[in-house]
Amino acid sequence: MGPGPAICSECEGNGIVTEMRNIGLPAELCLQAEKRFSERFGSLEQLLEYVLRDLLRDDAAQADEGEQRIIEQRLRELGYL
């Protein structure tokens, strides 16, 4: 399934463009998530945004660690470490 249509597009005060998209998820999954996380997150959208941002942050941290290992290896090869 391709990306859903954009339902709005605006720029927040911080210069980050936020474009909202519709996605399709199984109703039962949505109901279970809403029941389980309703006290912590005001809506299913807030929960999903948190989860996606967290996953992306972890990917970035792993990339940073990999880059650091490469840099350290290069510095060792050059005799700096």
C-alpha positions as CSV (number, residue, x, y, z in Angstrom):
1,M,0.0,0.0,0.0
2,G,1.5,3.4,-1.0
3,P,1.5,6.5,1.0
4,G,-1.8,8.0,1.8
5,P,-2.9,11.4,0.5
6,A,-1.7,14.5,2.4
7,I,-4.4,15.9,4.5
8,C,-2.7,19.1,5.5
9,S,0.6,20.8,5.1
10,E,1.9,23.6,7.3
11,C,5.1,24.9,8.7
12,E,5.4,25.1,12.5
13,G,7.3,28.0,14.1
14,N,10.4,25.9,14.4
15,G,10.8,25.6,10.6
16,I,10.0,21.9,10.5
17,V,7.5,21.1,7.8
18,T,4.7,18.8,9.1
19,E,2.7,17.0,6.5
20,M,0.1,14.6,7.8
21,R,-0.7,11.4,6.0
22,N,-3.5,8.9,6.4
23,I,-2.5,5.3,7.0
24,G,-4.5,2.1,7.3
25,L,-4.2,-0.2,10.4
26,P,-6.3,-3.1,11.5
27,A,-9.1,-1.8,13.8
28,E,-8.5,-4.5,16.4
29,L,-4.8,-3.5,16.7
30,C,-5.8,0.2,17.1
31,L,-8.4,-0.7,19.8
32,Q,-5.9,-2.7,21.8
33,A,-3.3,0.1,21.6
34,E,-5.8,2.7,22.6
35,K,-6.9,0.6,25.6
36,R,-3.3,-0.1,26.7
37,F,-1.8,3.3,26.2
38,S,-4.7,5.8,26.6
39,E,-3.4,7.1,29.9
40,R,0.0,7.9,28.6
41,F,-0.9,9.2,25.1
42,G,-3.9,11.3,24.3
43,S,-4.6,9.6,21.0
44,L,-3.4,6.8,18.8
45,E,-1.7,9.3,16.5
46,Q,0.4,10.6,19.4
47,L,1.4,7.0,20.3
48,L,2.4,6.2,16.8
49,E,4.3,9.4,16.4
50,Y,6.2,8.6,19.6
51,V,7.0,5.1,18.5
52,L,8.2,6.1,15.0
53,R,10.4,9.0,16.4
54,D,11.9,6.6,18.9
55,L,12.7,4.0,16.2
56,L,14.3,6.7,14.0
57,R,16.3,8.0,17.0
58,D,17.7,4.5,17.7
59,D,18.6,4.1,14.0
60,A,20.5,7.4,14.1
61,A,22.3,6.4,17.3
62,Q,23.4,3.1,15.8
63,A,24.7,4.9,12.7
64,D,26.6,7.3,14.9
65,E,28.2,4.4,16.8
66,G,29.2,2.8,13.5
67,E,30.7,6.0,12.3
68,Q,32.6,6.4,15.5
69,R,34.1,2.9,15.2
70,I,35.2,3.7,11.6
71,I,36.8,7.0,12.7
72,E,38.6,5.3,15.6
73,Q,39.9,2.6,13.3
74,R,41.2,5.2,10.9
75,L,42.9,7.1,13.7
76,R,44.5,3.8,15.0
77,E,45.8,3.1,11.4
78,L,47.3,6.6,11.3
79,G,48.9,6.0,14.7
80,Y,46.9,8.6,16.6
81,L,45.3,6.1,19.0
